[in-house]
């Protein structure tokens, strides 16, 4: 399989609204609904509805023109009930506390569902990395790390890549943290270059998780993968690997897209050709392997599997009624709004939620952390085998609870997390 051309943890594809003040409300809405179905203790519901810690810092950076710019940086620790907090760091102009709160909470549930010994966290810097030089980005990253040096820790809070960050930024964080603390702890950060203790299989991990979730879902709802069709929205790190891995398993990927637009081919997209095009041109613009369509058109294609692997709030009440796929597998964080969920449920569409489907990245990040601590490293095949087992087991637990409580897979996923978190909080107590 050709290598993906992007190293960021989430696809910078179809542009979401710059302002998304209701993202954390979507989390609270789902916590409340799942709590009612499960019968979660009200006190524990209150605890899970608030982050444990919110850190906001100013990040002054000397720019190449001699001016100083001050950027807003955030780190939210949602929960440490099951272990050190874990979550990525994103660079984008729409980063704000609401978004980071929501993403941190989703990380708590994602780690719990995957059966990892972690709580959830998220970080971000409000900036436009595309307008910054390499030197400016390095100074930004290292200054942010120094500001967060007492938040981060190998057994405390472990960042990772996310939107517009990758192994380069993780190497900078490791370097700055090591110099600030005077101790070398490679497990303080995951998503590192392999030469600095990164794990093999990490780059493909999130997309691989989308593939595994798709395969498991097709089994339980009775779709023959050899006759199945798919559309993948977003063709960065997540979507490109998801598309390629589905293609390898004989699922016909009929459509792909990125922020420049989408492409449809009824006979199936040549995924290797698309990967080569992006490798050369940095995006899908000008790809000649299909008829051009919009991202909205892609969402409403008559395919078996729809994998939104772009940004949040892509499937809304306005377009959910047009969706024809039998199965939605969420590679992005928060691609479906709560009101859209109700429409999809009424239409009988099975949705494998983000907190399950895109858990492959954090699962392999956990493997990286374990390898760092032990100083013993696995081959790519071993990593993939272990990840597939974790993902399949997580899917089985969520499917079981969705059937047991007669609810959607999304609320079944939250219930799966509640079962473990409730016990942990009760055993530990509130203090």
HELIX and SHEET records of a PDB file:
HELIX    1   1 UNK A   23  UNK A   38  1                                  16    
HELIX    2   2 UNK A   42  UNK A   48  1                                   7    
HELIX    3   3 UNK A   97  UNK A  113  1                                  17    
HELIX    4   4 UNK A  129  UNK A  131  5                                   3    
HELIX    5   5 UNK A  134  UNK A  147  1                                  14    
HELIX    6   6 UNK A  167  UNK A  181  1                                  15    
HELIX    7   7 UNK A  186  UNK A  188  5                                   3    
HELIX    8   8 UNK A  194  UNK A  196  5                                   3    
HELIX    9   9 UNK A  205  UNK A  221  1                                  17    
HELIX   10  10 UNK A  225  UNK A  227  5                                   3    
HELIX   11  11 UNK A  237  UNK A  248  1                                  12    
HELIX   12  12 UNK A  271  UNK A  281  1                                  11    
HELIX   13  13 UNK A  295  UNK A  299  1                                   5    
HELIX   14  14 UNK A  320  UNK A  322  5                                   3    
HELIX   15  15 UNK A  338  UNK A  346  1                                   9    
HELIX   16  16 UNK A  354  UNK A  357  1                                   4    
HELIX   17  17 UNK A  360  UNK A  374  1                                  15    
HELIX   18  18 UNK A  380  UNK A  404  1                                  25    
HELIX   19  19 UNK A  409  UNK A  428  1                                  20    
SHEET    1   A 5 UNK A  53  UNK A  62  0                                        
SHEET    2   A 5 UNK A  68  UNK A  77 -1                                        
SHEET    3   A 5 UNK A 119  UNK A 126 -1                                        
SHEET    4   A 5 UNK A  85  UNK A  92  1                                        
SHEET    5   A 5 UNK A 157  UNK A 161  1                                        
SHEET    1   B 7 UNK A 291  UNK A 293  0                                        
SHEET    2   B 7 UNK A 261  UNK A 264 -1                                        
SHEET    3   B 7 UNK A 252  UNK A 258 -1                                        
SHEET    4   B 7 UNK A 229  UNK A 233  1                                        
SHEET    5   B 7 UNK A 305  UNK A 308  1                                        
SHEET    6   B 7 UNK A 327  UNK A 329  1                                        
SHEET    7   B 7 UNK A 350  UNK A 352  1                                        
END                                                                             
